[in-house]
Every structure is written in structure tokens, then in C-alpha cells.
Amino acid sequence: MSDTARAEQAAKLLAALPASVEMPAGTGKTHLLVDVVQQIADEHTSSPSGRRPKVLVLTHTHAGVQAVRQRLGHALADVTDISTLSSFAFDVARSYPQLGGITVPEHPDWEQSAAYLQAGVRVCGSTHIRRVLAASYTHLLVDEYQDCSRPQHELIVSLSGCIPATAVFGDRLQGVFGFDRALPLVSWADVEASFSRYSVQHEPWRWHGHNRDLGTWLLSLRARLVPGTTLDLSDAETPSGMRFLPADPTNKALKNEVYRTRPPGESVLVLTGNAPAQTRKIASQVCRQGYSAMEDINGAFMREQLIELAATPVDGWACWLARLAKRCFTGYSKIDDTVMKRLAAKRPAAGLSRPGLAATVAALDVVAAAPSLTTLAAAMRGIDRAREASAHSSEAWRTVAAAIDGVPRDCDAAELRDELLRSLAALRDQLRHIGRPERHRQVSRTLLVKGLEYDHVIITDISALTDVCNLYVALTRARKTITIIGHSAHVALSATRGATI
């Protein structure tokens, strides 16, 4: 599509606001949102006497925030405020605790997201705050609307009452966040009752220059993703770039795929089912090829490890560190019960024969001899630098070390748990704002990669992704190739929990 055509499409949508736009994955939904922002800025430039525009852009995931921010670039940064819905609700709830009925800490406890959201709804219902919002923003754009819970939809409807120029963008087939029964997703019928449907042409832009046949096939696939039916993903029924490989007990098919030579700079995503333990297990099997597990933005695994640390007597910190190393690295089978007994007894483990693990054992001995937050964090950094084992959870390891580093050294035992979790929350909150560093070899789940795209996707077990929305999200992450591993290429499709398609 030419720049002129894109500008015309954005201008027509602006003239139709408030509106809802449903677009399949990879067809330019986020690009359209960015084009709308550009059109808003251009219209002000051509008629500068009017009110200076300010666009509030909201989405659901921090990957989505990062994607929008990257596509907007620096030129449009000054006309936009970009946030997740949860972060926006948190900010207004924290700013107006009396109106919201909740006092929010400096760094949010994201397990309280539902409470922050309800507080945000209450705040935005205030006449005074609605005037502030109307004076602050000229437009409201919301991406990934299929993931809105009913309270979130209530919040957006309330915001649109004071920011009438509102557009919401989504795709029912990508609604994978409906697993929380306490926060059911809004139905698309209710979305279109609040924001009139606006139709646009669907073109598989993501696959242009990569694999157009794959993009065209994925568009046509949508009509066949019906719960209760069977989908044939055998090679004869799929386009070039897609392959089905039979599963085997030794995971040979997966190992062959991750060892495959790829052109420099190309990205590969290994997708597991949505169980975090399975993601970490698969990462441990492929980490020697540079793959690592993606952590959820709240840092659930890191939180568990830090809570365990706080509950461990100081004399047991070396053993805690050894256990964490075995959970985050492949290659530490020799950090065994014999080593653990030495650490617990404060007897040097360096005297044991552990070829290739000298630096790791020395770091553990230092913590056993002089346990403190300082020696613990230093030992973690030393183990990381030594590279005596292969890290499959490097994000978790480094975040836990940084969280320990962030705790005041005069912290007493009674305060340790809270200080560790506060430090972790600050680190994950920072990640929300700056985004994840780009990695070309990732192991993850559909819940964490929606909104992202990769050159190649490897689905490790198709039987773990048989519900229509998670399957669709998995397939549409790939620009070039999709490799599917399973016991059968015939997939019995099921409904996605909480989805409203």
C-alpha cells in the first residue's frame, strides 16, 4: 500500500470515530494505528491554529507497548502517551487514592491488578477527572481489544465519554487471556455495540518479502478454525515453509530444528504449551544453541525464588544458590548431594573433584563461608561470567541477582522478604517501560509473545496448542517458516477458555 493510500485510509477512519476495527494478525493493525497517529499530527501541522493533539494509546501487553513505540519512532513520541491498560489504571489509581479507594505502593504489586483496575474505573468516573482527561487528550486508541475484560471495557467506555475520538483495534481469534474467570473477556458484540464497526481491507503485510504463500494461507485458515472440527496440518495441506515432523521420545526432531543453520540475524521462536514448567524444561534442552526461556513480565519464577531465599536461614544461602543454579542452568548435575552436604556443613566443596566447575564451586564456597547479600550477588555474577554450564533461564538468573543487589545492606531478617520483592517489582516495572532486549533465540508461550513476530517458529508439541485462539496466535508469529512437531498432524480443535469468538 502506498503512503498516500495509507494516509487516506487513516483519514477515513478518523472521520468515522468512535469506531472499532477488527483485523487478522499480520494485516497491519498496529501499522494502521500508527498511521492514524501520523494523520492526527499531519492534520495539526497543516492547520496549526487548532488545539495541539495528544493521543492516549493503550494496549494489553508490554510487548505490544514496545511494538507500538518502535513503530511510532521519535517523531511521533511527543504527540502520544503509550501504556498498558493495567499500567494506566495503576497510574490514575495511585494519583487519586481517595477517589479510587485504594492506596497503591510506589512499585505496583501486579497480583493486585484487578483492584487497580477497579480503582481506575472509579477514578475515571469522577466528573473532575473526566474534565482533566478531556483537556489532556484529543484521541484515544486502544490496541489488542480482544483481550479486554469486562471491567477494562467499562474503563475504555468511560474514557471515550470524555475523549470521543476513540478507536479500538482487535481480533477475536487472538483472544488468549480469558482464563481468569473472575475477569471474563468482553464479547465482540458488546464491543461493536459501544464502538461501531469500521471495515478495512485485509492484506497479509507481515509476510510480504518473506513468504506470501504462508500469509495468504493463514488468512484463509481463519474460517476453518472452528471448535469441534479437525484441522489437517500435514505437509500436503499446508503451504511452502510449513512442515510437520513426527514426535519421538528423544526429542530428536526438535534438536535437529534448533541445530539447523539459519541466515545471520534471523530470529527463531520455540513455542511450548502455556505451562511455565514445560517452557523451562524445553529451554533446558536447547540452551546450548543459544536459546533461553522468556519470563513473564510479573516475574513469577523469580518471585518464588526470592521468597524461598527470604525463608531460608542465612547459613543455608549457599545451598539455596546451588539449587537456583540447577534450576537455571544445564550442566550442573555434579552439584549433587555431596556438594550440598559440604555447603551445609560449611566445609569447602572445592576439595571434591568436579572437573570444569571450579569457578562455580568456589563461588558457592564463598557464600557458605561468609553468607551475606553482598557475597550472594557477587557469587551469582561470578557464576554467570564463568560459563561453566549453559544458562536456559538467564533472564531469571540475572534478575534475581539484580534484585538481591537492590536490597539495602542494613536490611534485617524480618524485612528481607518485603525488600527483595520490592526490589524485584522495581526491576520488572523498569522493564515495562524500556521493553525487553531483543533476542534471536527464544523459548516461550503464546501468552508472552502475542504481538511479536519471528522469522521462524518451531511448535514443540501441537497437542498442547489445540484451542483455536492459542493455535492461531502460534501460527501467525512466523514470517518465513513454521515447523510443527506432534504425534498427529490432524488436530482436533477446541474452544479457547474464556474466548468470545
ABEGO torsion letter per residue (X at the ends): XBAAAAAAAAAAAAAAOBBBBBBBBGAGAAAAAAAAAAAAAAAAAABAABBBBBBBBBBABAAAAAAAAAAAEAAAAAABBBBBAAAAAAAAAAABAAAAGBBBBABBBAAAAAAAAAAAAAAAABAAAAAAAAAABABBBBBGAAABBAAAAAAAAAAAAABABBBBBBBAAABAAAABAABBBBBAAAAAAABBBBBBBBBBAAABGABAAAAAAAAAAAAABBBGBBBBABAAABBBGBBBBBBBAAGAAAAAAAABBBBBGBBBBBBBBABAAAAAAAAAAAAAAGBBBBBBAAGAAAAAAAAAAAABBAAAAAAAAAAAAAAABBGAAABBAAAAAAAAAGBBAAABBBBGAAAAAAAAAAAAABBBAAAAAAAAAAAAAAGABBBABAAAAAAAAAAAAABBAABBAAAAAAAAAAAAAAAAAAAAAAEBBBBABBBBBAAAABGBBBABBBBABAAABABAAAAAAAAAABAABBBBBBABABBBBBBBBGBAX
